[in-house]
């Protein structure tokens, strides 16, 4: 039975006690607030910022910022969009919860808030996960616990950072979705990924059509360059062929068995992240 997630289901209340968020807010000078250097979001939509500023002019800042005090100034932990909109609205003070926080906690709080509000593009989210792992030594499981996602979801998001720059640019700009990008990761080379990206944009392909395109590219690549292993697989004994059929039935994907003079190789194919996860669970089982 899987462990319950500890964080995102209760939102920022899981990281900021409810009593503190209700009673601990104070008005602080907006000019004394400066941005969170660990903010995972790299871009803020100017139109949505203007809309929020108009709302703040009429209703004020309803949800307090979260800050940490550094001397006579305050460093943002969460709420940068509200802070910027309040500046546009002409406010001189903003409500804020003043909280002691380490750099790791600052990144975690900002990440949780942005993930909840869907304010991050997939690459910003992937970069924040990678930063938690590289700079603060968290495992994928620990990052997943912080943001209330599965370990597989965190791993799949981080893998987006492996894409070539032009594919990442298309993803960040919204020209393709995260589903498109995950499908492209199944292609073995950056050249093939770029070719597939061009076909996606040229034909306006959806994710399912992209997955089919990737399968065709993989099949064409396999046919264009048959390997020695593929040739050997045609020489299987009836017992080995039966074993291959059983593997394929159990795993739901293509399997090759190649015999050598000493031992051999068993190759399991997958064509999407979902298929890889299904194979993992079939072999390893649920954690």
N, C-alpha and C positions, 0 to 999 in steps of 0.2 A: 504494500500500500504506500502510495507516494506521500511525502511529507507536505503539510500545508504550507503555503507561501506566507511570509510574515509581513510583507510591506505594502505593496501597491493597492491591495484590496481596500485598505483603509486610508489610502492617499497620504498626504503630508501629515495627517493626524498620527500616522504610525511613527513619524520621525519628530513631530512637534506635539507634545501633549496638548489635549483639548483645552485644559484649563489655562495653559500659557497662551494659546492662540486667542482665547476669548478675553482674558483679563490682562494679558501682558503687553498689549499694543500701546505704543506711545507715539505722539506726533514728533517727528524729527525734521530738521531743515533739509529740504530736498537738495540744496546746494552742497551739503556735507556728505552726500551719498555718492559712491562711485561703483563701477561695475564689478561683477564677480569674474576674476581672471580664469576661473574654472568653468565658466558658462559654456555648456556644450552647444547651444544654438549659435550658429555663425551669422544668420541673416534674419531680419525682422521685416515682414511685409509692411510697406509704408501705408498702404490703403487701410489695412486692418488697424494699424497704429493710430491713424487719424480717426477712425471710427471709435476706438476705445477712448481717445482723448475727448471726443465730443460727449461720450457717455459720462466720463469723469467730470466734465464741466457741469453736467446736470445733476449727477448723483454723488460725486465724490469717489474716492478710492474705497470700495466696499471691503475688499480682502486685503489685509495688511501685507506689506513687504516683510521679508525675513532678512535680517542683517546681522552682522557681527561688528562690534565696535573696535576700531583701531585708532587709539588716541582720541582726538576730537572729531574723527570722521567715522563713517559707517560703510562697510563693504557689503555689497549685496550678496546674499546667498540664493534667494529666490524672489522672483517678481520683477525682473528687469524690464519686461514689456510694460507692466503697470507704471514703473518708475519713469520710463521714457515718455509714456503717454501723459503722465501727470505733469512732466516738464512742458510738453506741448500745450497742455490745458492751462498753463500759467500758475500752477499751484506753487506755494513757497514751502509748505510742509506736507508730509505724507505719513499715514499711520504705519508703524513698523513694529515687529517683534524683534527685540535685541537678544541675540542668542550667542553664547560661546560656541565656536565651531572650529574644527580642524580643517585643513585643505581637503582631506578626503570627504568629510561630512558635507563640506560646501558643494563639492561636485555631486555627491549622492543626492542631496536635497534638490539641486538645480535639475539633475537628470530626472528624478522622480516627478517633479512638477511638470517638466516639459513633455515627458512621456505620457502623463495623464492627459494633458491638454492637446496631445498630438501636434505639438509645436516644432518637433524636430523632423528634419528629413532623415531617411534611413542611414545616410552616410554620417550625419552628425551624431545620431544615436550609436552607430557602430564605433565612431571615434571616441565617444564618451565611455563605452564599455571597454575599449582597448586601453584607454587612459587609466581606468580603475584597475585593470589587470597589470599594466606595465609600471605605472608610477606608484601604485599602492599595494601591489602584490596580491590582489584578490583573484580567486579562481573563477572560472565561468559559473560554477554552482553558486558561489557567494554573490557574484554580480546578479545572477538570476533571482536570488533571495531578496536582494536590495530593491529590485524593480518589479517583483511579482510576476516574472515570466519564467518559462521553462528554460532549462539549460540548453536544450536544442535550439530554442528560439534565439537565445543570446549568441550561440555559436554560429547560427546561420546568418545573423545580422553582421557579426564581426567579419565573416568571410567576404562580405561585400567590398571590404577594403582591398581585396586582392585583384579587383577588376582593373583593367587598363584605364588610364586617365580619361580618355574620351568617353568611355562607357560610364564612368563615375560622373562626369560632367552632365551626361544625358539624364542620369538618375537624379542628381541634385537639382537640375532644372525642371524636373517633372515631365520630361519628354517620354520617359519610360517609368514603369512602376517597380517597386521592390520585387514583385513576382516575375516581371520580365528579367530583372537583373539576376535573380536566383537561377532562372533557367539558363542564362548565358554562362553562369559559373560551371555548368556541366561540360562546356566545350573545353578541350585540352589546351588551346593556345590563344594568346591575345589576338592573333590575326583572325582566327575563326570567330572569336567573340565580336570583333569589330565588323566583320562581314555580316554576321547575324544582326547586329545593331542597325546597320544600314538597311537591311531587309525589313526589319521591324518598323523603322521610321518611314520607309518608302511605302510599305503596304498597310500601315496602320494596324499591325497585328495585335490581337489581344494576348493575354498570358497563355491561354490554352493553345492558340495557334503558334505562339513562340516555342512552347514546349515541343510541339510537333515538328517545327522547323529545326530545332536542335537535334531531335532524333534523326531526321533525314540527313543532316550534316554529318552526324556521327556515323550513320550507316554508309554514307558515301565515302567518308574517310577510311572506314574499315575495308570497304571494297577496293578502294584505290591502292591501298597498301596492305595486302594480306600478309600476315606474319607467319613465321615458322610455327608458332604455337597453333594458329588457326589450321594450318595444313596438318599438323599432327593430330588435331582433334578428330579428323575424319578417319583415323586409324584406331579408334577406341574399340576395346573388346566389348562383347555384349554386357558383361558385368559393369564395366565402366560407363557404358552408355546408359544403363539402367540407373546407376548412381547419379549421373548428370540429370536425368529426367526427374529423379526424386528431389535433388537440390532445387531444380527450377520450380517444381510444384510447391515446395515448402517456402522458398524465398520470393516467388512471384516475379522472377526476372531471369535474364539470360545468364547461363553459367558455362564456362569452358573448362575442360579437364585435359591437361597435357602431360603425357608420360615422358620421362627421360630415362637415361641409363640408370640414374640413381634418383629415385623419387620422382617429383614432377611439380606441376603448378595447378592450382585451382583458381580461376578468375571469375569473380562475380561482377556483373555489369549493373550500373544504375544510371538513370537518366534524369533524375531530379533530386532535390534535397529531401523531398517527401519519401521517395523510394529508398534513399540511403537510410533515412531514419527507420523505415519499416524493416529493412534488412538488419539493421543494428538490433532492433527489438526482437526480431525473429531468432537471431543468434545469441544475443546476450540476455535478452529478457528485460522486463520492466525493472527499473531501479526502485 
